[in-house]
Amino acid sequence: MTNEKTCVELCCKHEVSCPNEDCRQWINFEEDLNCTTIAIQKHGDMTLREAADRLGISYVRVKQIEDEALKKISKRISPDFH
């Protein structure tokens, strides 16, 4: 089994989509060679809609995940935050 960095390098070098669906970075998005790392390298910052398309979930669900993540971050930054 190759590590994630080697996997990304091989996919980019040979311009093939990643076949390893067990990889943590794998997404079902051929445009980005099925890899979140490659998607980020190619596109940089993405909108929530672009992230939803790549993850195969709705924009609303991505927004819910973002809201929960921001709430958790806020609590860690400021323990008095409610």
Secondary structure as UniProt FT lines:
FT   HELIX           4..14
FT   TURN            21..22
FT   TURN            24..25
FT   HELIX           30..32
FT   TURN            33..34
FT   HELIX           36..43
FT   HELIX           48..55
FT   HELIX           59..77
FT   TURN            79..80
//
